[in-house]
Amino acid sequence: MLNAHCMKNPKPDHRHEMEAIYAELERRPLPRQCEMRTGCCHFRLAGHTPMLTRGEAFYAAQGVRASGRKALKPHPDGACPLLGRDGRCTIYKHRPFGCRTHFCAEAGGMYPRKHVADLIQRLESLDERLGGSGSRPLEAAVTDALAEL
Ligand code: SF4
């Protein structure tokens, strides 16, 4: 449940927790070959879109702001709106959890859930604290987060 302060400013602690979650994920290496292949960034080809909790969305939105943008523009190919013209993620350091745990088959496939279940729980817990109601598709989640930054 959020208090009045959190409702007014719903992102007071998200950055620290998101950085801690992503740092913990980095400490759990699995053999993967991401290397910015971007196969998973082409949603139509991949057949799915990353789903973001609110903490992920705020963190990604901060990456968007840091890159000098205030809003997302649809990608002409129906790919992720955060995929740059050079074919690379424009918010790589701020990319969502799903982009780090590789639903991209080319990169090695999705992490086993047991490998990251506790981190997913932390994301869900943060989502609840931030007033979220579960994961949402990337574009909608980041667009709303940008409006609240
Ligand atoms: S946020 Fe970045 S890594 Fe994730 S799908 Fe979009 S462009 Fe790809």
Boltz pocket constraint, residues with backbone or C-beta under 6 A from the ligand:
constraints:
  - pocket:
      binder: B
      contacts: [[A, 38], [A, 40], [A, 41], [A, 50], [A, 80], [A, 81], [A, 82], [A, 83], [A, 84], [A, 88], [A, 89], [A, 90], [A, 91], [A, 92], [A, 95], [A, 96], [A, 99]]
      max_distance: 6.0
